[in-house]
Amino acid sequence: MSAAVRVRGATKTFPGRGRAAGVTALENIELRVEPGQFVSLIGPSGCGKSTLLRLVADLDRPSAGSIEVFGDPAAKARVKQAYGIAFQQAGLLPWRTVAANIRLPLELHRFPPARRHARVAELLALVGLEDFADRYPDQLSGGMQQRVAIARALAESPELLLMDEPFGALDEMTRERMQGELKRIAGETGAAVVFVTHSIPEAVFLSDKVVVMSPRPGRIVDELPITLGTGSAADDVRESEAFFRQVSAVRELLHGVPGAAPRGVDLR
């Protein structure tokens, strides 16, 4: 089976203006995301996490190297709508209801009305917003708006979800609740997820694998498999010894502390 995402030798250099030198944002990135796998990208500000996500989404092109999504070049995957995408801002249309915002991609791709109606109902149930279908975005909390954005990204049942700090603007309690919701949704849909975050605990809580990136030019420092067990309540997971141990391992790599786990070590 093809990888959900396969990045080979990707480099991205932004040309300078006038006499200014160009800026290399990413250098020789090698990354593989398996179908159904949840992978977080973490690193210092400016390391190219969001740039890498944009390359996967074909919102920008690499200067060198190649990117495939389920075996297709990124440009072809974009045309095929092989992925859904969600950003830090929910980006909902204020004049459309919750249901109408979720329905928008289905309308654009001319799904039959009956299929649109059924799919919107499924998604409202998935994100727990059945009672808010007729509300408008300004009547929702920030966390609820993000749930609508996630539902919209899942409208066409993509096998890959790309997320760029979707919870960054939320308060801590709402953020933790949304992390639990996203983990549940990813498990129920079976979609692979590539998730950009600045939060180490968030990355560890959500992920099957955490990819640690260096300061610019962004390179992959290490990839850490995360094993926290299944079936435990979110609060129990966050208070477990395994959680703290793996948060510490990511922090050591991120800050370059000597003695960090070598590349590929399983920290179970």
Secondary structure, DSSP 8 states (H G I E B T S, - for coil): ---SEEEEEEEEEE--STT---EEEEEEEEEEE-TT-EEEEE-STTSSHHHHHHHHTTSS--SEEEEEETTEEHHHHHHTT-EEEE-SS----TTS-HHHHHHHHHHHTT--HHHHHHHHHHHHHHTT-GGGTT--GGGS-HHHHHHHHHHHHTTT--SEEEEESTTTTS-HHHHHHHHHHHHHHHHHH--EEEEE-S-HHHHHHH-SEEEEE-SSSB-EEEEEE----SS--HHHHHTSHHHHHHHHHHHHHHHT-TT---TT----
